[in-house]
Amino acid sequence: MSEEQFCPVINPPLMAGDGLETEGAAEGAASGEEGFPCDKEQPCPSGGDAQGHRERGRRGRGHVAAGGSSGTTRDRSRSPLKLRWRTEAEPDDGVPQPLRFIPKRTPGVQPPLNSGNPSPGEIFSHFFDSAVLKLLCDNTNKSAALGKEDGKKFNWTKINPEEMKKFIGLLIFMSVLRLPKMSDFWRRETIFHVPFPATIMARDRFMAILSNLHITDPKQDKINEAKRGTGDYDRLHWVRPLMEMISLRCKAVYHPRQHISVDERMVATKARLRFKQYMKFKPTKWGLKFFVLADINGYTINFQLYSGKSKMASGRGLSFDVVTSLVKKDYLGSGYIVYTNNFYTTPRLYRHLSQQGFGACGTYREGRSGVPTACKNALTKKSPRGSIRWLRDGDLLFVKWMDSREVSLCSTVHSVYSGDQVERYQKNEDGRTVQITIPRPTIVTEYNKYMGGVDTSDQLIGTNSVHRKTRRWPTTIFQHMVDIAMTNSFVIHKDQCATIQEKPMTHQCFEEELAAYLLGVPLKNEPKKTPGDKHFPVPTRTGQIKSQRASMGRRRCKICHRSTAWMCASCEVGLCLQPDRNCHWEYHQGSHSVNPLQTESP
């Protein structure tokens, strides 16, 4: 949409509880649009009709005439139209007091995992405990029984929690030792043969469990399906029980430290879903979108699967509802600082979090409702690198910093500039690249330091994920729950090792230990010697007297069918062993192999 169709929404400074944002502005903030469309019949925030609003919008974003009345008496001296962007050299008299950090529990690993150095299996069992395994087993058995009633042909015996643990263990084994298809782990008579999985579970049994894996009661599925098209229909019914159980356990075994972040996570799927999302700038562009609350170390604290527009929305926008549903005072406590990207950052959200006892910091989008639009002393494209502009609007600090491009951030807890500097390279007038030192706002330093919690979690999950392609999206969710539990377990292991000052395992070693625990086998297992290691030639018979050794006990050679006094100790078949006829070698290596005892004369 062109710039002429939009007019920047110029609001006086919003104080807590003012409620100045119109419903249309809130919807625009949720969708990330700049301003709100003036061609719709909506009241103009600066007074007058919509046509006059459009005319003022055409004069430029920073030169909207001050005038009109919205029906409420306001202090015009504090209007963004009167504010001027300040530089880092000007004093900041509105620096907020440091937040008093009062968590509900002691941050870090919670009992009983905070004593000693628990094994990977012990940590993981606090996520996939007996209740979770029972839920999966009961509903998988019901799903298989229903499939048999419908005439599907497959062998089935009821799965129990121990077998379900082995099934999950095989999924983790396959994530470490990656092959293109699951069935490749049971291939035989090929150089790519992997013998171990067949010793744990037959291929058909594994595939039967995978195809019948179910999270909810099939009878409840039918009840929910009958509600399709009504307000009571639950799009996430098939996965909600497992997600709620894993989310509850993620919050139970670990309490986050003061700096937490909210961001999106994409889980790849090509299932036909109404709420499948496309995100252009994510490595995984198509899939299920999770909103994730994470600690700086990559621990997933809470998550929420986006299922499309909801009738239970608050009317304040999707970004507002997501953050307020993930960041809750009754669980976390107060004094936390929440970092967000420009999808979530709005003045309304930040003031709400401030009322709840939370700090907030993040990048913001120009044109959102409540964002100042003053242009006096603002940055331009020609501003030198390292230039800083800031202003305060009540309890909100807005900062603009010129790096390679303009960066805009908002905060309720930080000061403008505390002397931070950063090295950059740029071309001088001679065209040579030189290193320069430029000032960096405090808010930028803190944002870069603490915003990457969800990205760290995504990197850990993506290293050895159990995710496999499937057309059944509930199976994709199950796999992702295993990934979350496995990654959180590893983060707890590292955190606990740091506490007791021990060297942690690598990510791969941790997953190998976990897989061995779930499969019920030792990790360091001495490989059994194959029969090929015992193919030694031995006499066909021993104990004869000297006169009988040449004739008694001889066997027919398996290759040349001649009589021989030698045989293979392992195969127990007669095989010649002569300087010019090594049938023992040919039998075990194949006739195409080179006989080391046969040489051609020159």
C-alpha positions as CSV (number, residue, x, y, z in Angstrom):
1,M,0.0,0.0,0.0
2,S,1.4,3.4,-0.9
3,E,2.4,6.0,1.6
4,E,-0.4,8.3,0.5
5,Q,-3.0,5.8,1.7
6,F,-1.6,5.9,5.2
7,C,-1.2,8.7,7.8
8,P,1.0,8.3,10.8
9,V,-1.0,8.1,14.0
10,I,0.2,10.9,16.2
11,N,-0.7,10.2,19.8
12,P,0.1,12.3,22.9
13,P,2.2,10.4,25.4
14,L,0.3,7.4,26.6
15,M,0.2,6.9,30.3
16,A,-0.7,3.6,32.0
17,G,-4.5,3.1,31.6
18,D,-5.1,6.0,29.1
19,G,-6.5,3.6,26.5
20,L,-6.0,6.0,23.7
21,E,-5.5,3.4,21.0
22,T,-8.5,3.0,18.8
23,E,-9.6,-0.5,17.9
24,G,-8.3,0.0,14.3
25,A,-4.9,1.1,15.6
26,A,-4.7,-2.0,17.8
27,E,-5.4,-4.2,14.8
28,G,-2.8,-2.4,12.8
29,A,-0.3,-2.9,15.5
30,A,-1.0,-6.6,15.6
31,S,-0.5,-7.0,11.9
32,G,2.6,-4.8,11.8
33,E,1.1,-2.2,9.4
34,E,2.4,1.3,9.6
35,G,-0.3,3.7,10.7
36,F,-3.9,2.9,9.8
37,P,-5.7,3.2,6.5
38,C,-7.3,6.6,6.1
39,D,-9.6,5.5,3.3
40,K,-11.8,3.7,5.8
41,E,-14.5,5.6,7.6
42,Q,-12.7,5.9,11.0
43,P,-12.4,8.9,13.3
44,C,-9.3,11.0,12.7
45,P,-7.1,11.1,15.8
46,S,-6.2,14.7,15.2
47,G,-9.7,15.9,14.7
48,G,-11.7,16.6,11.5
49,D,-13.0,14.3,8.9
50,A,-11.1,11.4,7.2
51,Q,-10.5,13.5,4.0
52,G,-8.7,16.2,6.0
53,H,-6.7,13.5,7.7
54,R,-5.6,12.2,4.4
55,E,-4.7,15.7,3.3
56,R,-2.5,16.2,6.3
57,G,-0.9,12.8,5.8
58,R,0.2,13.9,2.3
59,R,2.2,16.8,3.8
60,G,4.7,14.3,5.3
61,R,5.1,12.1,8.3
62,G,7.0,14.6,10.4
63,H,5.0,17.8,9.5
64,V,1.4,17.0,10.6
65,A,-0.3,20.2,11.7
66,A,-1.1,20.3,15.4
67,G,-4.7,21.1,15.8
68,G,-8.2,19.7,16.4
69,S,-9.4,18.1,19.5
70,S,-10.2,14.5,20.3
71,G,-12.6,15.5,23.0
72,T,-10.2,15.0,25.9
73,T,-8.1,17.7,27.6
74,R,-4.4,16.9,27.2
75,D,-1.1,18.4,28.1
76,R,0.1,19.7,24.7
77,S,3.6,20.5,26.1
78,R,4.3,16.8,26.3
79,S,2.9,15.9,22.8
80,P,5.3,14.0,20.5
81,L,4.9,16.9,18.1
82,K,6.6,19.2,20.6
83,L,9.4,16.7,21.5
84,R,12.8,16.9,20.0
85,W,15.2,14.0,19.4
86,R,18.2,14.4,21.7
87,T,21.8,13.3,21.4
88,E,23.9,11.1,23.7
89,A,25.7,14.3,24.9
90,E,22.4,15.6,26.5
91,P,21.6,14.5,30.0
92,D,19.0,11.8,30.6
93,D,17.0,12.9,33.7
94,G,14.4,10.2,33.4
95,V,16.6,7.1,34.0
96,P,14.3,4.5,35.7
97,Q,15.2,2.9,39.0
98,P,16.6,-0.6,38.7
99,L,13.9,-3.3,38.9
100,R,13.7,-5.3,42.1
101,F,14.1,-8.9,41.0
102,I,11.8,-11.1,43.1
103,P,11.4,-14.5,41.4
104,K,8.9,-17.0,42.7
105,R,11.7,-19.6,43.1
106,T,15.4,-19.6,43.2
107,P,16.5,-19.3,39.5
108,G,18.2,-22.3,37.9
109,V,17.7,-26.0,38.2
110,Q,15.0,-27.1,40.7
111,P,15.0,-30.0,43.1
112,P,15.7,-32.9,42.9
113,L,17.9,-32.3,39.8
114,N,19.9,-29.6,41.5
115,S,21.9,-32.0,43.6
116,G,25.0,-33.6,42.1
117,N,25.3,-34.4,38.4
118,P,22.2,-36.4,37.3
119,S,22.5,-38.6,34.3
120,P,20.9,-37.7,30.9
121,G,18.3,-40.4,31.4
122,E,17.4,-39.1,34.8
123,I,16.9,-35.6,33.6
124,F,14.9,-36.6,30.5
125,S,12.6,-38.8,32.7
126,H,11.4,-35.6,34.4
127,F,9.9,-34.5,31.1
128,F,8.7,-37.8,29.7
129,D,7.7,-39.3,33.0
130,S,5.3,-42.2,33.8
131,A,2.2,-40.0,33.3
132,V,3.3,-38.9,29.8
133,L,4.3,-42.4,28.8
134,K,1.0,-43.8,30.0
135,L,-0.9,-41.2,28.0
136,L,0.9,-42.2,24.9
137,C,0.6,-45.9,25.4
138,D,-3.1,-45.9,26.3
139,N,-4.2,-43.8,23.3
140,T,-1.8,-45.5,20.9
141,N,-3.4,-48.9,21.9
142,K,-6.9,-47.4,21.5
143,S,-5.9,-46.1,18.1
144,A,-4.5,-49.4,17.0
145,A,-7.6,-51.3,18.2
146,L,-9.8,-48.9,16.2
147,G,-7.6,-49.4,13.1
148,K,-8.0,-53.2,13.4
149,E,-11.8,-52.8,13.7
150,D,-11.7,-50.7,10.5
151,G,-10.1,-53.6,8.7
152,K,-6.5,-52.4,8.5
153,K,-4.0,-55.3,8.3
154,F,-1.1,-55.1,10.6
155,N,0.3,-57.1,13.5
156,W,-0.3,-55.5,16.9
157,T,0.4,-56.2,20.5
158,K,-0.3,-53.7,23.2
159,I,2.5,-51.3,23.8
160,N,3.7,-50.7,27.4
161,P,5.8,-47.8,28.9
162,E,9.0,-49.7,28.6
163,E,8.5,-50.4,24.9
164,M,7.5,-46.7,24.4
165,K,10.8,-45.7,26.0
166,K,12.7,-47.9,23.5
167,F,10.7,-46.4,20.7
168,I,11.7,-42.9,21.8
169,G,15.3,-44.1,22.3
170,L,15.4,-45.4,18.7
171,L,14.2,-42.0,17.5
172,I,17.1,-40.4,19.3
173,F,19.5,-43.1,18.0
174,M,18.3,-42.2,14.5
175,S,18.8,-38.5,15.1
176,V,22.5,-39.1,16.0
177,L,23.2,-41.7,13.3
178,R,21.3,-40.1,10.4
179,L,20.1,-42.1,7.4
180,P,17.8,-40.9,4.6
181,K,14.9,-43.2,5.6
182,M,13.8,-44.9,8.8
183,S,13.6,-48.2,7.1
184,D,17.3,-47.9,6.2
185,F,18.2,-48.8,9.7
186,W,16.9,-52.4,9.1
187,R,18.5,-52.9,5.7
188,R,20.4,-56.2,5.2
189,E,22.9,-57.5,2.7
190,T,24.4,-54.1,2.0
191,I,27.5,-52.3,3.0
192,F,25.2,-49.7,4.8
193,H,23.8,-52.3,7.1
194,V,23.3,-51.1,10.7
195,P,22.9,-54.2,12.9
196,F,22.0,-52.5,16.2
197,P,18.3,-51.3,15.7
198,A,17.1,-54.9,14.8
199,T,18.4,-56.1,18.2
200,I,16.1,-53.7,20.0
201,M,12.9,-53.8,17.9
202,A,11.8,-55.3,14.6
203,R,11.2,-53.0,11.7
204,D,7.5,-53.8,11.3
205,R,6.9,-53.3,15.0
206,F,8.6,-49.9,15.0
207,M,6.6,-48.8,11.9
208,A,3.4,-50.1,13.5
209,I,4.0,-48.0,16.6
210,L,4.9,-44.9,14.5
211,S,1.7,-45.2,12.3
212,N,-0.6,-45.8,15.3
213,L,1.0,-43.2,17.6
214,H,-1.8,-41.2,19.2
215,I,-1.9,-38.5,21.8
216,T,-5.7,-38.2,22.5
217,D,-8.5,-40.7,23.0
218,P,-10.0,-41.6,19.6
219,K,-13.5,-41.3,21.0
220,Q,-12.8,-37.7,22.1
221,D,-11.5,-37.1,18.6
222,K,-14.9,-37.9,17.1
223,I,-16.7,-35.7,19.6
224,N,-14.4,-32.8,18.7
225,E,-14.8,-33.4,15.0
226,A,-18.6,-33.2,15.4
227,K,-18.1,-29.6,16.6
228,R,-16.3,-28.5,13.5
229,G,-17.6,-25.2,12.3
230,T,-18.8,-24.2,15.8
231,G,-17.1,-22.0,18.4
232,D,-16.4,-25.1,20.6
233,Y,-14.2,-26.8,17.9
234,D,-10.6,-27.1,19.1
235,R,-8.1,-27.1,16.2
236,L,-5.3,-28.3,18.6
237,H,-7.3,-31.1,20.2
238,W,-5.1,-33.9,18.8
239,V,-1.9,-32.5,20.5
240,R,-3.1,-30.3,23.4
241,P,-2.7,-32.9,26.2
242,L,0.9,-33.6,25.4
243,M,1.8,-30.0,24.8
244,E,0.3,-29.0,28.2
245,M,2.1,-31.8,30.0
246,I,5.5,-31.0,28.5
247,S,5.0,-27.2,29.1
248,L,4.1,-27.8,32.7
249,R,7.2,-30.0,33.2
250,C,9.4,-27.4,31.5
251,K,8.4,-24.8,34.1
252,A,8.6,-27.3,37.0
253,V,12.2,-28.4,36.7
254,Y,13.8,-25.1,35.9
255,H,13.2,-21.5,36.8
256,P,14.6,-18.8,34.5
257,R,17.0,-16.0,35.4
258,Q,16.2,-12.4,35.1
259,H,16.6,-11.9,31.3
260,I,14.2,-13.8,29.1
261,S,13.1,-13.4,25.5
262,V,10.0,-14.1,23.3
263,D,10.4,-15.1,19.7
264,E,8.9,-17.4,17.0
265,R,10.0,-20.9,16.1
266,M,9.1,-22.8,12.9
267,V,8.7,-26.5,12.9
268,A,8.8,-27.8,9.3
269,T,5.7,-29.7,8.0
270,K,4.0,-30.0,4.6
271,A,0.7,-31.3,6.1
272,R,-2.4,-29.7,4.7
273,L,-3.4,-27.3,7.6
274,R,-5.2,-24.1,7.8
275,F,-2.8,-22.7,10.4
276,K,0.4,-23.7,8.5
277,Q,2.5,-20.5,8.3
278,Y,5.0,-19.0,5.9
279,M,7.9,-16.9,7.4
280,K,10.1,-15.4,4.7
281,F,13.2,-14.7,6.9
282,K,13.3,-17.9,8.8
283,P,15.5,-20.9,7.8
284,T,12.4,-23.1,7.9
285,K,9.9,-21.0,5.8
286,W,6.8,-23.3,5.8
287,G,5.5,-25.1,8.9
288,L,3.9,-24.8,12.3
289,K,4.7,-21.6,14.2
290,F,5.4,-21.7,17.9
291,F,5.7,-18.6,20.1
292,V,8.4,-19.4,22.6
293,L,9.6,-18.0,25.9
294,A,13.2,-18.9,26.5
295,D,16.1,-18.2,28.9
296,I,19.3,-16.8,27.6
297,N,21.0,-20.2,27.8
298,G,18.5,-21.7,25.3
299,Y,16.1,-23.3,27.8
300,T,12.5,-23.4,26.5
301,I,10.4,-22.1,29.4
302,N,7.0,-22.0,27.8
303,F,5.6,-22.2,24.3
304,Q,2.3,-21.7,22.4
305,L,1.3,-23.2,19.0
306,Y,-0.3,-20.7,16.7
307,S,-3.6,-22.1,15.4
308,G,-5.0,-19.1,13.5
309,K,-7.4,-16.4,14.5
310,S,-9.0,-17.0,17.8
311,K,-12.4,-15.8,19.1
312,M,-10.9,-15.6,22.6
313,A,-8.6,-12.7,21.6
314,S,-8.5,-9.7,23.8
315,G,-8.8,-7.2,20.9
316,R,-5.4,-5.7,21.6
317,G,-3.6,-7.6,18.9
318,L,-1.9,-11.0,18.5
319,S,1.5,-9.8,19.7
320,F,0.0,-8.5,22.9
321,D,-2.0,-11.7,23.6
322,V,1.1,-13.9,22.9
323,V,3.4,-12.1,25.3
324,T,0.9,-11.7,28.1
325,S,0.0,-15.4,27.8
326,L,3.6,-16.5,28.0
327,V,4.9,-14.0,30.6
328,K,2.9,-14.5,33.8
329,K,3.6,-13.1,37.1
330,D,2.0,-15.9,39.1
331,Y,4.6,-18.3,37.8
332,L,7.7,-16.2,37.2
333,G,7.5,-13.6,39.9
334,S,8.4,-9.9,39.2
335,G,11.5,-8.0,38.1
336,Y,12.1,-9.9,34.9
337,I,13.2,-8.1,31.8
338,V,11.5,-9.4,28.6
339,Y,13.2,-8.9,25.2
340,T,11.1,-8.9,22.1
341,N,11.6,-8.2,18.4
342,N,9.6,-5.7,16.3
343,F,6.6,-8.0,15.8
344,Y,5.7,-7.8,19.5
345,T,7.0,-4.3,20.6
346,T,4.2,-1.8,21.2
347,P,4.0,1.0,23.8
348,R,0.7,-0.5,25.0
349,L,2.3,-3.9,25.6
350,Y,5.4,-2.4,27.4
351,R,3.3,-0.3,29.7
352,H,1.2,-3.3,30.5
353,L,4.3,-5.3,31.4
354,S,5.5,-2.4,33.5
355,Q,2.3,-2.5,35.5
356,Q,2.8,-6.2,36.1
357,G,6.3,-5.6,37.5
358,F,8.3,-6.6,34.3
359,G,10.8,-4.6,32.3
360,A,10.8,-4.7,28.5
361,C,13.2,-4.0,25.7
362,G,13.1,-4.6,22.0
363,T,13.2,-3.2,18.5
364,Y,10.1,-1.5,17.2
365,R,8.4,-0.7,13.8
366,E,7.9,2.8,12.7
367,G,4.3,3.9,12.4
368,R,2.9,1.7,15.2
369,S,0.3,3.4,17.4
370,G,2.0,5.2,20.3
371,V,5.4,5.4,18.6
372,P,6.7,9.1,18.5
373,T,6.9,10.6,15.1
374,A,8.8,13.8,15.9
375,C,11.3,14.6,13.2
376,K,13.1,17.6,14.8
377,N,16.8,16.6,15.1
378,A,16.0,13.1,13.9
379,L,18.5,10.8,12.1
380,T,18.8,11.0,8.4
381,K,20.4,8.7,5.8
382,K,23.4,11.1,5.8
383,S,23.9,10.9,9.6
384,P,27.4,9.7,10.4
385,R,27.8,6.1,11.7
386,G,27.4,5.9,15.5
387,S,25.0,8.8,15.7
388,I,22.5,8.4,18.6
389,R,19.1,10.0,19.0
390,W,16.7,9.5,21.9
391,L,13.6,10.7,23.6
392,R,11.5,9.8,26.6
393,D,7.7,9.5,26.4
394,G,6.7,9.0,30.0
395,D,8.1,5.7,31.2
396,L,9.3,4.6,27.7
397,L,12.7,5.3,26.2
398,F,12.9,5.4,22.4
399,V,16.4,5.2,20.9
400,K,17.6,5.4,17.3
401,W,21.2,4.5,16.4
402,M,22.9,4.7,13.1
403,D,25.0,1.6,12.4
404,S,25.1,0.3,8.8
405,R,21.5,1.3,8.8
406,E,19.1,3.0,11.3
407,V,18.2,0.8,14.3
408,S,15.1,1.7,16.5
409,L,14.6,0.3,20.0
410,C,12.3,0.9,22.9
411,S,12.9,0.1,26.6
412,T,11.4,0.7,30.0
413,V,14.5,-0.2,32.1
414,H,17.6,1.1,30.4
415,S,19.5,4.4,30.2
416,V,20.5,6.0,26.9
417,Y,24.3,5.8,26.9
418,S,26.8,4.4,29.4
419,G,30.0,4.8,27.5
420,D,29.8,1.5,25.4
421,Q,31.8,1.5,22.2
422,V,32.1,-0.9,19.3
423,E,34.6,-1.4,16.4
424,R,33.4,-1.0,12.9
425,Y,35.0,-0.9,9.4
426,Q,34.1,1.7,6.9
427,K,35.7,3.4,3.8
428,N,37.2,6.8,4.2
429,E,37.4,9.6,1.7
430,D,40.4,7.9,-0.1
431,G,38.4,4.7,-0.6
432,R,40.4,2.7,1.9
433,T,38.8,0.6,4.5
434,V,39.7,1.7,8.0
435,Q,38.7,0.6,11.5
436,I,36.8,3.2,13.5
437,T,35.3,3.3,17.1
438,I,31.8,4.5,17.4
439,P,29.5,4.8,20.5
440,R,26.8,2.3,21.1
441,P,23.6,2.9,23.2
442,T,23.2,0.8,26.3
443,I,19.9,-0.6,25.1
444,V,21.6,-2.0,21.9
445,T,24.3,-3.7,24.0
446,E,21.7,-5.3,26.3
447,Y,19.5,-6.3,23.5
448,N,22.3,-8.1,21.6
449,K,23.3,-9.8,24.8
450,Y,20.0,-11.2,26.0
451,M,17.7,-11.5,23.0
452,G,19.2,-14.7,21.5
453,G,17.6,-17.3,23.9
454,V,15.1,-18.7,21.4
455,D,17.7,-18.7,18.6
456,T,20.1,-20.7,20.9
457,S,17.4,-23.2,21.6
458,D,16.7,-23.5,17.8
459,Q,20.3,-24.2,17.1
460,L,20.5,-26.9,19.8
461,I,17.3,-28.5,18.5
462,G,18.5,-28.4,14.9
463,T,21.8,-30.1,15.7
464,N,20.4,-33.6,16.1
465,S,16.6,-33.4,15.8
466,V,14.3,-36.4,15.9
467,H,12.1,-34.7,13.3
468,R,11.2,-36.8,10.3
469,K,9.0,-36.1,7.4
470,T,5.4,-37.2,7.9
471,R,2.0,-36.3,6.7
472,R,0.5,-36.6,10.1
473,W,1.0,-33.2,11.8
474,P,0.3,-34.6,15.4
475,T,3.3,-36.9,14.9
476,T,5.4,-33.7,14.0
477,I,4.3,-32.2,17.3
478,F,5.2,-35.3,19.2
479,Q,8.7,-35.3,17.6
480,H,9.1,-31.6,18.5
481,M,8.1,-32.3,22.1
482,V,10.9,-34.9,22.3
483,D,13.3,-32.3,20.8
484,I,12.2,-29.8,23.5
485,A,12.6,-32.3,26.3
486,M,16.0,-33.5,25.0
487,T,17.4,-29.9,24.5
488,N,16.1,-28.7,27.9
489,S,17.7,-31.8,29.5
490,F,21.0,-30.9,27.9
491,V,20.8,-27.2,29.1
492,I,20.0,-28.5,32.6
493,H,23.1,-30.7,32.4
494,K,25.3,-27.9,31.4
495,D,23.9,-25.5,34.0
496,Q,24.4,-28.1,36.7
497,C,27.9,-28.9,35.6
498,A,28.7,-25.2,35.8
499,T,27.3,-25.1,39.4
500,I,29.5,-28.0,40.6
501,Q,32.4,-26.9,38.4
502,E,32.6,-30.0,36.3
503,K,33.2,-30.3,32.6
504,P,29.9,-31.0,30.8
505,M,29.4,-33.6,28.0
506,T,29.3,-32.5,24.4
507,H,25.8,-32.3,22.9
508,Q,26.4,-35.5,20.9
509,C,27.8,-37.5,23.9
510,F,24.7,-36.4,25.9
511,E,22.3,-37.6,23.3
512,E,24.2,-40.9,22.9
513,E,24.0,-41.5,26.7
514,L,20.3,-40.6,26.6
515,A,19.6,-43.0,23.8
516,A,21.5,-45.8,25.5
517,Y,19.5,-45.2,28.7
518,L,16.1,-45.3,26.9
519,L,17.1,-48.4,24.9
520,G,18.3,-50.2,28.1
521,V,21.8,-51.0,26.8
522,P,25.2,-49.8,27.8
523,L,26.7,-47.2,25.6
524,K,30.2,-48.6,25.6
525,N,29.3,-52.1,24.3
526,E,32.2,-54.3,23.1
527,P,31.2,-55.4,19.5
528,K,30.8,-59.1,19.2
529,K,33.3,-60.8,17.0
530,T,31.8,-61.9,13.7
531,P,32.2,-65.4,12.5
532,G,34.7,-64.0,10.0
533,D,37.1,-63.4,12.8
534,K,37.2,-67.1,13.7
535,H,37.7,-68.6,10.2
536,F,40.9,-70.4,11.1
537,P,42.0,-73.6,9.3
538,V,42.2,-76.5,11.6
539,P,42.8,-80.3,11.1
540,T,39.6,-82.2,10.4
541,R,40.5,-84.7,13.1
542,T,43.0,-84.9,15.9
543,G,44.3,-87.7,18.1
544,Q,45.1,-90.2,15.4
545,I,48.3,-92.3,15.5
546,K,51.0,-91.3,13.1
547,S,50.2,-94.0,10.6
548,Q,46.5,-92.9,10.4
549,R,46.9,-89.2,10.0
550,A,47.2,-89.3,6.2
551,S,43.9,-91.1,5.6
552,M,41.5,-91.1,8.6
553,G,39.1,-88.2,9.3
554,R,39.6,-86.5,5.9
555,R,36.7,-84.5,4.4
556,R,35.5,-83.5,0.9
557,C,36.6,-79.9,0.1
558,K,33.6,-77.6,-0.4
559,I,35.3,-75.8,-3.3
560,C,37.3,-78.3,-5.4
561,H,35.6,-81.4,-3.9
562,R,38.9,-83.1,-3.3
563,S,39.8,-84.9,-0.2
564,T,41.4,-82.7,2.4
565,A,42.7,-82.9,6.0
566,W,41.8,-79.3,6.7
567,M,38.6,-77.6,7.6
568,C,37.3,-74.2,8.9
569,A,37.0,-74.0,12.6
570,S,33.9,-71.8,12.5
571,C,32.1,-73.2,9.4
572,E,33.1,-76.8,10.0
573,V,33.4,-77.6,6.3
574,G,36.3,-79.2,4.5
575,L,38.5,-76.7,2.7
576,C,41.9,-77.3,1.1
577,L,44.9,-75.4,2.2
578,Q,47.7,-76.1,-0.3
579,P,50.5,-73.8,-1.7
580,D,48.8,-73.9,-5.1
581,R,45.2,-74.4,-4.0
582,N,43.9,-72.2,-1.2
583,C,40.2,-73.2,-1.1
584,H,39.9,-71.8,2.4
585,W,40.6,-68.3,1.1
586,E,38.3,-68.6,-1.9
587,Y,35.4,-69.9,0.3
588,H,35.5,-67.0,2.7
589,Q,36.5,-64.1,0.4
590,G,34.9,-65.0,-2.9
591,S,36.4,-66.4,-6.0
592,H,37.1,-62.9,-7.3
593,S,39.6,-62.2,-4.5
594,V,43.3,-62.4,-4.9
595,N,44.8,-65.6,-3.4
596,P,47.9,-64.5,-1.5
597,L,49.5,-67.9,-2.0
598,Q,48.9,-68.0,-5.8
599,T,51.4,-65.9,-7.8
600,E,51.8,-65.8,-11.5
601,S,55.2,-66.8,-12.9
602,P,56.9,-63.9,-14.8
